[in-house]
Amino acid sequence: MSDDHRRTEDRVTINQEFESFDAFIEEYVTNLSRRGAFLKTRSPLAIGTKVNLRFTVLHDEMEFIEGVGEVVRVQDDPPGVGVVFSELSPASQAVLDRLLALRDQRGK
């Protein structure tokens, strides 16, 4: 088995769709930055867990943020995990940058 294949099997996939950027921030992701995010969850993953991330956000059009991250913090209140992005495609980074600029304009 190749290293690439093993790495894919060892990851947990997180795939969420949101009707708007506001729903993305309010319902699931808080403390979003260029480096990572806090993901609300009732079933936290262990620190060190590698995750495949795919967020679909309807903004002016459908936007995707895809990449790989690692759980670096687990929290009980509110329940969730802190994930640091380890790989984001340039296109996903551009979407993230636009969404962060929109959030900053709105003062969130």
N, C-alpha and C positions, 0 to 999 in steps of 0.2 A: 504494500500500500504506500503511495507517495505521501510525502510530508504535507503537500497541499490538500490532499484528500482527508488526511487525519485532522488537519486544522479546521476544515469545514465541519466535520462531524463533531468536534469538540465544542462548537459554538451553539448558543441558544439564539433562536431567531425571534426578534421582536418586530412585528409588522402591524402598524396601526394606521387607520385612515381617519381623517378629521374633515368636517364640513367647512371649517374656516380656520384661519390662523388663531383667532381668539379662542376657539374650542381647543385647539392644539395646546395653547399655553394654559388655559384654565382647567381643562379636564385631565391632562396627562403629563405634560412637560412643564416644569418650573425651573427657574434658575438656569435658563438656557444661555449658553455662551458659545464662542467659536471653538472652545476646547472641550465642551461636554454639556451635560444636562442632568437634572434630577428628574427621574421618571417615577411617577406615582404608581404603586402596585400593591396589591394585597398579598402577593406571593413573592417576596424579595428573593433575589438570587444571591448566591454567596460572593463575597469579595474575591476578585480574581477571575470570575466567570467572564469568558469572552462572549460577546453578543454580536450577531448580525442585525443591523438596524435598518429599518425601512419605514419612513414616515411619509404619508401622502397627505398633503394639505391643499385644500381648494382655496386659492387666493384669486387673482384675476383669471388664472387658469390653474390646472392641476399641477402642483409642484411636488417634487420628490426629494427627500434627503435620504441617501443610502450610504451605508458604510459599516465599519467595524468599530466596536468599542469594548471597554473593559469596566466591570463593576469595581469601583474603588471605595464605596461607602454604602452602608446599609443603615437605614433610619426607621424608627418605629412611629414617630409622630411628626408629620403625617407619614404613613408607611410608604417606603419606596427605596430606590437605589440611586446613587450617584454614579454616572457613567462618563468616562473620559473617552472622547473620540480618538481612535488610533489610526483610522483610515477613512477619509472621505474623498470622493472623486472631486475634481475641480468643479464640475457642474453642481454637485451637492453643496460644496462650499459656497458657491455663488448664490444658491437658493438660500442657504443659511444666512449669508451676509445680508441679502435683501430682507429676509424676515426679521432679522435683528434690527436693521435700520427702521423698518416699519414699527416694530415694538418701541424703539427709542422715540420715534416721532409721536407715538400715542402716549408716551410717558408711563409705560408698564414696566 
